[in-house]
């Protein structure tokens, strides 16, 4: 009887809507390419004007009306920032049952004397449990990168090592057009610096991702959606920019595309020199042979980078409903760093004991190649499709370093010199295949998919010291780390409209099998587990001005390959970074509630419960005098975020966007006598202003402020900064120029203090962040076809 009831329920819930009406008008509402969710669609009977129906589009922009044969109808769609759409008269006959209608809304333009104002979307919107940041609503994006845009996102911060943090956690996945980037840390930051903000359409913050996304990313997903173009013809963009901070930097870019009726080609080459400079002060207490010494460190770090990026892509629709594509993305990062450090060792009486001076020069080129083959079969014109993707990624890092340490006594007399040479090549190979099926039907839609990924990481590192004129291997520091991971996944999800209420439910299952081998110690860490990741989102359109979404999902944060690797990166003799092969994955439940008022005021609350929370810690090395910084599991973490996003129209030509995030975080850290529970209230506030001036000048002025926040064992100190930009188009919008100043008052900094008595370490980092930039971009031909970036979750953890 139970199974009988289940079958009846499934038939009623999923199948019955297909046959409940014999005649339908079906369609989809888009903004050129992307479906627009939860907007009102009105249907009027031409013969009976009082006979009107109204419905709302689903999460993909689809709608459906049940109608009578041999009648005539008109459909009307209105949406803020777009021209109103009114269809031609639709005559329903047996020959066009069902009637299919695709509606593409066009942006609305109005003029105010000499000022041209474009009707546009709000900077922030909400949709199905996610916050959408409409990048193109900003007045100034020219000359900025995707990495710059990330720092403007609500709840997103960047730490002193350029790790992207979402709501206090590095457990995020960054997607490009729905595909995982497979990069993390500095590599992800560099990758995003290779993307121009002008190429972006919007960025989605998905706090409770549905089942079709990989389960990785315990604090949520950031999905970067580039612009799309469907126009035929050729296009070429040439962009050049120079900027001045501590050093002169430049960025040169050329991108081109050609689209015919059934095929397209695109390519891009980019060269940039994102040099940087940081001053650092830090310190801690050590016990050196029974003497309690206070270390006070002053560092100066110079990073000289030449970054080359290239992309090639092709698509061919070889049959009306069948398309294949091939995409290649590569980059070469010619990275060199020079670190000068002075460490003063002070006795307990605060008198000078001795000091060291060290230089640490590192040459670390990165090579990256990623190939994607994809196939798409369009089952019908309403969005039913089957896709298949195959990926191969190769990542190589060749690292050579030399650290020279000179020891001086309290009188400043030279004592001795020590040289430490390192060679740390790393190789990562990623292979994955996946297939997805999407089946939208009027009031409900189904999705299902399979994926298999295999990752291999190999890093044989060696350290040598100079002894009697010859370099000799340091056996205790040299090692060989190998890691192999296999993940198999399957998911199923469905969504259905119940009047003004939508329900999206899904289940993803992932089986992980991984081996991490530290060869010299013959240590083999094995992980094998199968986890279920359910997700549920319920959305309710109360009326045109009020909408509410409730979401829940389970997520996992697998350690990155760098976090697992026990190789060392020295800052000086008393401080180094190292991986932690004992890390275990972090599991989280995420609950999210979002309310939208008048399509522009957004209130949200998100609660995250995590087990085996991963973040940075520092400990004293086995020698008792050296600080080791590494990722670690912290136990259970709870975090609550309450956010508000509100547009403010100061004048018709001057609008602003206010965003605030008040959070509470709690988790344990290790103490000498046991664990200590940390907790902290924090706040983030931003005001982004767009000003349209006469003669086509557009100004952007943005301010950001962060209060103290917990990050691993650290409590950060408050920080704030202001960015400014102005742009102008010339030559009938073919030439665009922008001048910008980041961190106008030079106030950005990274300061923090340890909250554990295991060590009293603190740091005071000051990057050279006030940078003046000038960029010029010239456009030839028609609309540029942006290359398709298709990537997956494993690269995210490089």
C-alpha positions, 0 to 999 in steps of 0.5 A: 500500500505504501508503494502504491501511494508513492506511485500515485503521488509521483504520477499526480505531482510530476506526470499529471500536469502534462495532460491536465490541459489539452491546449497550452501556450508555453514560453520562456522570458530571457534577457538575451540569453538568461532566463528571468525568474519570478516575473509576472506574465499576463494573458488576455483573451482578445474576444473577452477582454475581461478574461485575463490570466496571470502566472509567474515564470519559474527559476529558469524563466519558463511559463505556461498557460492552459487555454481553449482551442480556436481562441485568440490571445495576447501576452504581456510582460513588464519588468523593471529596466526593460521595455514592455513586451506585448505579443502579436495576436496568438491564434490557437489551432490544432496545428500549433498545439502547444503554441511556443513563444520565446520572449527576449526583453530589451533594456529601456533607455530614457534621456534627461537633458544632456544626461543619458540614463540607462534603465537597468537592473538593481545592483543586487537582486535575489532569486531562489535563495541566491543574491545576484550582483549585476556587474553591468549595473555599475557605472565603471567596470572598464579597467577592472578585473573579476578579482576586483569585482569579488572584493565588492561582493557582499560578505566576501573578503580577501586575506593577506595571502589573497585567499578569497573568503566568503562569510568567514570561511575559505570553503567556497567554490568559484564557478565560471558560467556554472563550471568549477574553476579548479583553482584556489588561493593565489592561483585563483586570484591570478586567474580572476585577474586575467578576466576583465570586469567588462566581460562579466554579466553578473555574479551569483552568491549561492549560499545554499546550492542545489543538487546539480552543483558539486557538493564542495564549498561549505560556505557556498558558491560564487558563480561568475557569469560572463556576457553572451552574444548571439549576433553574427559577424566578427568582432575584435577588442584591443585593450591597453592599460598602465597603472602605478603603485610601488611599481609601474604595471601594464596590461595588454589584451586582444580578444576576437571572435567570429560567429556564423549561422552554425559555428563560431570561433573565439580567441584571446591573448592577455599580458599583464604585470601585476607586481606588488609590494608588502611591508610586514611586522610580526612577532612572537615569544620563543624558548631558545635553550631555556632563554625566553626571547621575544622575536620582532620581525620586519619584512619587505616583500617584492613580487615581480610577475609576468602573466600570460593568458590565452584562450581558444574556443570553437562551437559547431552546430552540425545538426539542428539540435546537436552542437559540439564545442572545444575550448582550450585555456592556458596560462604561464605565470612567470613569478619571482619574489624577493623577501628581505627580513630582519628578526630582532631577538630580545631578552626578557629584560627587553634588552637586545640579545641578537638579530638575524638578517635574511634574504629569501629569493624565489623563482616559481613559474606556473604552467596551466593547460586545460582542455574541454570537449562538450556536446549538447543535444537540444531536445526541444525549443523550450530548454529540454537538453542533454549535455556531456563534458570531458575535461583534462587539466595539467598544472605544473609548478617549478619552484627554486628558492635560496634563503640566506641567513646572517647571524649577528650578536647584540653588538651588531658583529657578524657571527656566521651565515647559513644558506638553505636551497629548495627545489619544489616541483609540483605536478597536478593532473585532473581528468573528469567526465560528466553528463547532465539532463535538463527537462523543463515542463511548464509548471515543473522541471527535472534535472539529473546527472552523473560525474566521475573525476580523477586527480593525481598530485605529485610533489618531490621536494628537496632542501639543501644546506651549504656545508664546507663549500658544497650543498648537502641534502637535509634529509629531515626536510626533504620528502616526496608527497603523492596524492590520488583522489577519485570522486563519483557522483550522481544527482537528481532534482526537481522543481514545481510551481504551486500557484505562486509558490515554487519548490526545488528539491534535490539529492546528490550522492558522492563517493570519495576514495583518496590516498595521500602518501608521504613516502619517506615516513611511509605514511599513507592517509586513506579516505573513503566515504559516501555522503548524501547531500540533500537540498531544498528551496521554497520560494513564494511570490506574495505579490509583485513587490514581495518575495521570500525564499527559504533554502537548506543544503548540505555541503562539504569542503575537501582540503585543497591539494596544497593544504595537504602537502607537507612541503615548506615555504620559508619566510625566514629562519623562524617562520614557514608555511606547510601543508597538513596531510592529516586534514579531514573534510569539513561538512556543513549544513547551510540554512538561508532565508531571503526576503525581497521588497519591491525587487530591490530591498533585500533582507537575508539571514544565513546560518552555517553549522560546520564539523571539522572546520578548516582554517589557518593556525600557527604552532611551534615547530619540533625544534621549539623556536620556529613558527609553522603556519598551516591549515587545521581542523578546528572542530564545530563552527557556527556562523549566523549572517544577517544582511541588508541590501538597499538602493538609494537614489540621491538624485536622478543622475546619482544612485547608490547601493548600501550593503551591510552584513552583521555576523556572529561566529563561534568555534573552538581553538587549541590551548595549552590546557585544552580547548577555548571557545572563540566567539565574535560579533562582526560587521561589514558595510559598503556604499557603492555610488554611481554618478552619471555626469554630462557629456557621457562621463560616469563616476564610481565611488565605493567605500568599504569598512570591516570590523574585527573578525575571527579567522582561524586562531586570529582576531583581525583588526578593523579596516576600511578603504575607498575606491574611485573611478571615472570613464568616458566613451568616444568615437561613437562608443568604439573607444572607452577610457577609464581612470581609476584610483584604488584605496584612495587614502591608502588605508587597506591593511591586514592586522591580526593577533593570535587568540591561543596561548600556544603562541602569542604570534601577531602580524601587521601587513601593509600592502601597497594598495593605492594604485593609479590606473589608466586604461583604453579599449577600442572595439572593431566590428560587431558584438564580441563573442566571449569564449566559453569557460567550462571547468570543474570542482577539482581544479578549485583545490589546486 
